[in-house]
Amino acid sequence: MLSTPILLDYQSSTPCSKDVVDSMKPFWSEIFSNPASKSNLAGINASAVLEASREKIEQNLFLKNKKVIFTSGATESNNLALLGFARNFYKNTGNYGHIITLKTEHKAVLEPLNQLKKEGFMVTEINPEKDGLISEEQFKKNIREDTFLVSVMLANNEIGVIQPIENISKICKSRGITFHSDFAQCLGYMVLDNLLSDVNMITISSHKIYGPKGIGLLLIDEEINLEPLIVGGGQEYGLRSGTLPLPLVVGFAKAIEIAVLNQKNNAEKLLFHRNNLLEGLLKNNSGLLINGSIEKRLPHNLNLTVLDLNGAKFHKLLKSKIICSSGSACSNGEPSHVLLALGRSFKEAESSIRLSIGLSTNAKDIKEAINILTNTIRSLR
């Protein structure tokens, strides 16, 4: 038995890096004032730190003509983008328009859209191809005259596939459709190029990039108007009232700086370990199915279906040996809606596993994980 299980669940969350923790230290008990209280010097200083962090993020992400809105995380950012934009659309037009998304989106997108359906909006959930990618032809077919909003995540949180966001963005722009995308899994793991400017509303998470939990971003084009979900103080351009957690803001800004600076080297390292893990598992085991495109995929993601075994027993045996996921971190143990959308059966979805590599993962971890998974699969079969 290993003294501690091997951690291969870095897409659920990442530990705060030491540099991020150090950057936050002064703002817990030294510079602790409310950045919204500008009637005194302490509050003014806190506000200056807040705005400096915002500017730092804009510079590191090369943002132009975007508002940087701090939220409590990716879930709130998605809710604010989708609910806020749709309700503002109805307020200004009096129409319940049409929204397009994918069946494989995160629940933090699908559930707000379900809420909008209850309010009168029409939502189309497109089924992806077998490789998890959206078909451009299928996407175009589902656009209607009243389509005003599209939400498609850049990289899937479960199967890691990278959608053709640039093409979707061009189609949306040509039709005058506002485009939202959840980038929570992407920053620091892939080159974003012009995508940050191509997409109208973007969600980013801190704790996925070795930053603190409880803080996220919504980036929106300057001309976009949203109905706020939280009112009471008018912070964040009047879109998100409440006292901002200054230490988390500073830590998030630092995490973004580090992620962008080290993106190329980190991606190469993660891809090296991911490929070795996949090669070792395929070499030692039959009946493994890769879920989603392996070519158009995040470098640290591997999602496999293991055939011919009991999924519940499989995950139970692994629990004390490997920290991994049977789906997304938020799926409450239910079979993945993403895998079901790809055509996996209920039983196959239950016997699937998401393994995600982290920056502290090493060759020994990969070798031991291959042995543990292989022995577990053989024992169950």
C-alpha positions as CSV (number, residue, x, y, z in Angstrom):
1,M,0.0,0.0,0.0
2,L,1.2,3.5,-0.8
3,S,1.4,5.8,2.2
4,T,-0.4,8.6,0.3
5,P,-2.5,8.2,-2.9
6,I,-1.2,9.5,-6.2
7,L,-2.8,12.8,-7.1
8,L,-4.1,12.8,-10.7
9,D,-7.1,15.1,-10.3
10,Y,-5.6,18.5,-11.1
11,Q,-8.5,19.6,-13.3
12,S,-10.7,19.6,-10.2
13,S,-8.4,22.0,-8.4
14,T,-4.7,22.9,-8.0
15,P,-2.7,23.9,-4.9
16,C,-1.8,27.5,-4.5
17,S,1.8,28.1,-5.6
18,K,4.2,29.4,-3.1
19,D,4.7,32.7,-5.1
20,V,0.9,33.2,-5.1
21,V,0.6,32.6,-1.3
22,D,3.5,35.0,-0.7
23,S,1.9,37.7,-2.8
24,M,-1.3,37.5,-0.7
25,K,0.3,37.7,2.7
26,P,0.3,41.5,3.3
27,F,-3.4,41.7,2.4
28,W,-4.7,39.5,5.2
29,S,-3.8,41.7,8.1
30,E,-1.7,44.6,7.0
31,I,-3.4,46.1,4.0
32,F,-6.9,44.9,4.9
33,S,-9.2,47.8,4.3
34,N,-12.3,47.7,2.1
35,P,-11.3,48.8,-1.5
36,A,-14.8,50.3,-1.9
37,S,-14.4,52.6,1.1
38,K,-12.7,55.6,-0.5
39,S,-13.5,58.1,2.2
40,N,-10.2,57.4,4.0
41,L,-6.6,56.8,3.1
42,A,-6.6,53.1,4.0
43,G,-9.5,52.4,1.7
44,I,-8.0,54.5,-1.1
45,N,-4.8,52.4,-0.8
46,A,-6.8,49.2,-0.9
47,S,-8.6,50.5,-4.0
48,A,-5.3,51.3,-5.7
49,V,-4.1,47.7,-5.1
50,L,-7.4,46.4,-6.6
51,E,-7.1,48.5,-9.7
52,A,-3.4,47.7,-10.1
53,S,-4.3,44.0,-10.0
54,R,-6.9,44.6,-12.6
55,E,-4.4,46.4,-14.8
56,K,-1.9,43.6,-14.3
57,I,-4.4,41.1,-15.5
58,E,-5.2,43.2,-18.6
59,Q,-1.5,43.5,-19.4
60,N,-0.7,39.8,-18.9
61,L,-3.6,38.7,-21.0
62,F,-3.1,41.4,-23.6
63,L,-6.7,42.5,-23.2
64,K,-8.2,45.3,-25.4
65,N,-11.6,46.8,-25.0
66,K,-12.6,44.3,-22.3
67,K,-14.1,44.9,-18.8
68,V,-12.4,42.8,-16.1
69,I,-15.1,41.8,-13.6
70,F,-14.1,39.9,-10.4
71,T,-16.5,37.2,-9.2
72,S,-16.4,34.4,-6.7
73,G,-15.4,31.8,-9.4
74,A,-16.2,30.3,-12.7
75,T,-19.7,29.3,-11.7
76,E,-20.7,32.8,-10.8
77,S,-19.0,34.2,-13.9
78,N,-21.0,31.8,-16.1
79,N,-24.3,32.6,-14.4
80,L,-23.6,36.4,-14.6
81,A,-22.8,36.1,-18.3
82,L,-25.7,34.0,-19.3
83,L,-28.5,35.1,-17.0
84,G,-27.3,38.7,-17.1
85,F,-27.0,39.0,-20.8
86,A,-30.3,37.2,-21.6
87,R,-32.3,39.2,-19.1
88,N,-30.9,42.4,-20.4
89,F,-31.8,41.3,-24.0
90,Y,-35.4,40.7,-22.9
91,K,-35.5,44.0,-21.0
92,N,-34.4,45.9,-24.1
93,T,-36.3,44.0,-26.8
94,G,-39.3,42.4,-25.1
95,N,-38.4,39.2,-26.9
96,Y,-37.4,35.7,-25.6
97,G,-34.7,34.9,-28.1
98,H,-32.9,31.7,-28.9
99,I,-29.7,30.4,-27.3
100,I,-27.3,27.7,-28.6
101,T,-25.0,25.6,-26.4
102,L,-23.5,22.1,-26.3
103,K,-24.9,19.1,-24.4
104,T,-21.4,18.6,-23.0
105,E,-21.0,22.0,-21.4
106,H,-20.3,22.2,-17.7
107,K,-23.4,22.2,-15.4
108,A,-22.5,25.8,-14.5
109,V,-23.6,26.7,-18.1
110,L,-26.4,24.1,-18.6
111,E,-28.2,24.9,-15.4
112,P,-28.4,28.7,-15.9
113,L,-29.7,28.0,-19.4
114,N,-32.3,25.7,-18.0
115,Q,-33.4,28.5,-15.8
116,L,-33.7,30.8,-18.8
117,K,-35.8,28.2,-20.5
118,K,-38.2,28.4,-17.5
119,E,-38.3,32.1,-18.0
120,G,-39.4,31.8,-21.6
121,F,-36.1,31.7,-23.6
122,M,-35.5,28.9,-26.2
123,V,-32.3,26.9,-25.8
124,T,-30.9,24.4,-28.3
125,E,-28.3,21.9,-26.9
126,I,-26.2,20.5,-29.8
127,N,-24.9,17.0,-29.5
128,P,-21.1,16.9,-30.4
129,E,-19.5,14.4,-32.8
130,K,-18.2,11.2,-31.4
131,D,-14.8,12.9,-30.8
132,G,-16.5,15.4,-28.5
133,L,-16.1,18.3,-31.0
134,I,-18.8,20.5,-32.4
135,S,-19.5,20.2,-36.1
136,E,-19.3,23.6,-37.8
137,E,-22.1,22.4,-40.2
138,Q,-24.3,21.3,-37.4
139,F,-23.7,24.6,-35.6
140,K,-24.7,26.6,-38.6
141,K,-27.9,24.5,-39.1
142,N,-29.1,25.3,-35.6
143,I,-28.7,29.1,-35.9
144,R,-32.1,30.8,-36.2
145,E,-33.2,34.4,-37.0
146,D,-33.8,35.0,-33.3
147,T,-30.5,33.4,-32.1
148,F,-28.8,36.1,-30.0
149,L,-26.5,34.2,-27.7
150,V,-24.1,31.2,-28.0
151,S,-22.2,29.5,-25.2
152,V,-19.5,26.9,-26.0
153,M,-16.6,26.2,-23.7
154,L,-13.1,26.3,-25.2
155,A,-11.9,23.1,-23.5
156,N,-14.1,20.5,-21.9
157,N,-13.6,20.0,-18.2
158,E,-14.1,16.2,-18.4
159,I,-12.7,15.0,-21.7
160,G,-10.4,18.0,-22.4
161,V,-11.3,18.4,-26.0
162,I,-10.6,21.9,-27.5
163,Q,-13.5,23.3,-29.5
164,P,-13.0,25.3,-32.8
165,I,-13.7,28.5,-31.0
166,E,-12.2,30.7,-33.6
167,N,-14.5,29.4,-36.3
168,I,-17.5,29.6,-34.0
169,S,-16.6,33.2,-33.2
170,K,-16.4,34.2,-36.8
171,I,-19.8,32.7,-37.5
172,C,-21.3,34.5,-34.5
173,K,-19.7,37.8,-35.5
174,S,-21.1,37.5,-39.1
175,R,-24.6,37.0,-37.7
176,G,-24.5,39.6,-34.9
177,I,-24.7,36.9,-32.2
178,T,-23.0,37.4,-28.8
179,F,-20.6,34.6,-28.0
180,H,-19.7,33.4,-24.5
181,S,-17.1,30.8,-23.7
182,D,-15.9,29.1,-20.5
183,F,-12.1,29.2,-20.5
184,A,-11.8,27.8,-16.9
185,Q,-9.6,24.8,-17.9
186,C,-7.5,26.6,-20.5
187,L,-5.4,29.5,-19.2
188,G,-1.8,28.4,-18.7
189,Y,-2.3,25.1,-20.6
190,M,-2.7,26.2,-24.2
191,V,-1.9,29.2,-26.4
192,L,-4.9,31.5,-26.5
193,D,-3.6,33.7,-29.3
194,N,-6.4,36.0,-30.4
195,L,-9.2,34.0,-28.7
196,L,-9.4,36.5,-25.8
197,S,-10.4,39.2,-28.2
198,D,-12.5,37.0,-30.5
199,V,-14.9,36.0,-27.8
200,N,-17.4,38.5,-26.4
201,M,-17.7,37.1,-22.8
202,I,-15.1,34.8,-21.2
203,T,-15.0,32.9,-17.9
204,I,-11.7,32.3,-16.1
205,S,-11.1,30.5,-12.8
206,S,-8.3,31.0,-10.3
207,H,-8.0,27.7,-8.5
208,K,-7.5,25.8,-11.8
209,I,-4.2,27.7,-12.4
210,Y,-2.5,27.4,-8.9
211,G,-4.3,30.4,-7.6
212,P,-6.6,30.8,-4.6
213,K,-10.2,29.4,-4.5
214,G,-13.1,31.8,-4.2
215,I,-12.1,34.2,-7.0
216,G,-12.8,34.2,-10.7
217,L,-13.2,36.5,-13.7
218,L,-15.7,37.4,-16.3
219,L,-14.3,39.3,-19.2
220,I,-16.8,41.2,-21.3
221,D,-16.6,43.5,-24.3
222,E,-17.0,47.1,-23.2
223,E,-20.2,47.6,-25.0
224,I,-22.0,44.6,-23.5
225,N,-24.6,45.3,-20.9
226,L,-25.7,42.7,-18.3
227,E,-28.4,42.6,-15.6
228,P,-26.6,42.1,-12.3
229,L,-27.3,39.0,-10.2
230,I,-26.1,40.6,-7.0
231,V,-27.1,44.2,-6.1
232,G,-26.4,46.4,-3.1
233,G,-23.2,48.3,-3.5
234,G,-22.5,48.9,-7.2
235,Q,-19.0,47.4,-7.3
236,E,-17.5,46.0,-10.5
237,Y,-19.1,48.4,-12.9
238,G,-22.4,47.9,-11.1
239,L,-22.5,44.3,-12.1
240,R,-21.4,42.5,-9.0
241,S,-22.0,44.2,-5.7
242,G,-20.1,43.2,-2.5
243,T,-16.8,43.7,-0.9
244,L,-14.0,42.2,-3.0
245,P,-11.6,39.8,-1.3
246,L,-8.4,41.8,-1.9
247,P,-5.9,39.0,-1.0
248,L,-7.6,36.7,-3.5
249,V,-7.6,39.3,-6.2
250,V,-3.9,39.9,-5.7
251,G,-3.2,36.1,-5.6
252,F,-5.3,35.6,-8.8
253,A,-3.4,38.3,-10.6
254,K,-0.1,36.7,-9.6
255,A,-1.3,33.2,-10.7
256,I,-2.3,34.6,-14.1
257,E,1.1,36.2,-14.5
258,I,2.9,32.9,-13.7
259,A,0.5,30.8,-15.8
260,V,1.1,33.0,-18.9
261,L,4.8,33.3,-18.4
262,N,5.3,29.5,-18.1
263,Q,2.6,28.2,-20.4
264,K,4.9,26.7,-23.1
265,N,7.2,24.9,-20.7
266,N,4.4,23.7,-18.5
267,A,2.3,22.4,-21.5
268,E,5.3,20.4,-22.8
269,K,5.9,18.8,-19.4
270,L,2.3,17.9,-18.8
271,L,1.9,16.5,-22.4
272,F,5.1,14.4,-21.8
273,H,3.7,12.8,-18.7
274,R,0.1,12.4,-20.1
275,N,1.4,10.6,-23.2
276,N,3.6,8.3,-21.1
277,L,0.6,7.5,-18.9
278,L,-1.6,6.7,-22.0
279,E,1.1,4.7,-23.6
280,G,1.7,2.6,-20.5
281,L,-2.0,2.0,-19.9
282,L,-2.7,1.0,-23.6
283,K,0.4,-1.3,-23.6
284,N,-0.7,-3.2,-20.4
285,N,-4.5,-3.3,-20.8
286,S,-7.0,-4.2,-23.5
287,G,-10.5,-2.8,-23.7
288,L,-9.6,0.9,-23.1
289,L,-11.5,3.5,-25.0
290,I,-10.2,7.1,-25.2
291,N,-13.0,9.6,-24.7
292,G,-12.8,12.6,-27.0
293,S,-10.2,13.6,-29.6
294,I,-6.7,12.9,-28.5
295,E,-5.2,15.4,-31.0
296,K,-7.3,18.4,-30.1
297,R,-7.0,18.1,-26.4
298,L,-5.6,19.8,-23.3
299,P,-2.1,18.5,-22.5
300,H,-2.9,17.4,-19.0
301,N,-6.2,15.5,-19.6
302,L,-6.8,11.8,-20.1
303,N,-10.3,10.4,-20.0
304,L,-10.8,6.6,-20.5
305,T,-13.6,4.1,-20.5
306,V,-12.6,0.7,-19.1
307,L,-14.7,-2.0,-20.7
308,D,-15.8,-5.3,-19.0
309,L,-15.7,-4.4,-15.4
310,N,-18.0,-3.0,-12.6
311,G,-17.5,0.8,-12.6
312,A,-18.5,1.3,-8.9
313,K,-16.1,-1.4,-7.7
314,F,-13.4,0.0,-9.9
315,H,-13.6,3.5,-8.4
316,K,-14.0,2.1,-4.9
317,L,-10.7,0.1,-5.2
318,L,-8.9,3.1,-6.6
319,K,-10.0,5.5,-4.0
320,S,-7.2,4.9,-1.5
321,K,-4.5,4.6,-4.2
322,I,-5.2,7.2,-6.8
323,I,-7.0,10.6,-6.5
324,C,-8.9,10.9,-9.7
325,S,-12.4,11.6,-11.0
326,S,-15.2,9.6,-12.5
327,G,-16.4,12.7,-14.2
328,S,-16.3,16.4,-13.4
329,A,-15.6,17.6,-9.9
330,C,-19.2,18.8,-9.5
331,S,-21.1,15.7,-10.8
332,N,-21.9,14.2,-7.4
333,G,-20.8,10.8,-8.4
334,E,-23.4,10.5,-11.2
335,P,-22.5,9.0,-14.6
336,S,-21.1,11.8,-16.8
337,H,-23.6,13.6,-19.0
338,V,-20.6,14.4,-21.2
339,L,-19.8,10.7,-21.9
340,L,-23.5,9.9,-22.4
341,A,-23.7,12.6,-25.0
342,L,-20.7,11.0,-26.7
343,G,-22.6,7.8,-27.1
344,R,-21.2,5.9,-24.1
345,S,-23.7,3.6,-22.4
346,F,-24.7,4.1,-18.8
347,K,-22.5,1.2,-17.8
348,E,-19.6,2.5,-19.8
349,A,-19.9,6.0,-18.4
350,E,-19.8,4.5,-14.9
351,S,-16.6,2.6,-15.7
352,S,-14.8,5.7,-17.0
353,I,-12.0,7.7,-15.4
354,R,-10.6,11.2,-15.7
355,L,-6.9,11.4,-15.0
356,S,-5.4,14.9,-15.0
357,I,-1.7,15.7,-14.7
358,G,-0.3,18.5,-12.5
359,L,2.9,20.5,-12.4
360,S,4.2,18.4,-9.5
361,T,3.5,15.1,-11.2
362,N,6.7,13.1,-11.9
363,A,7.8,10.0,-13.8
364,K,7.5,7.9,-10.7
365,D,3.9,8.9,-10.2
366,I,3.1,8.0,-13.7
367,K,4.8,4.6,-13.4
368,E,3.0,3.8,-10.2
369,A,-0.3,4.9,-11.6
370,I,0.1,2.6,-14.6
371,N,0.8,-0.3,-12.3
372,I,-2.1,0.4,-9.9
373,L,-4.6,0.9,-12.7
374,T,-3.4,-2.2,-14.5
375,N,-3.5,-4.4,-11.4
376,T,-7.0,-3.1,-10.5
377,I,-8.4,-3.7,-13.9
378,R,-7.0,-7.2,-14.0
379,S,-8.3,-8.1,-10.6
380,L,-11.8,-6.9,-11.4
381,R,-11.9,-8.8,-14.8
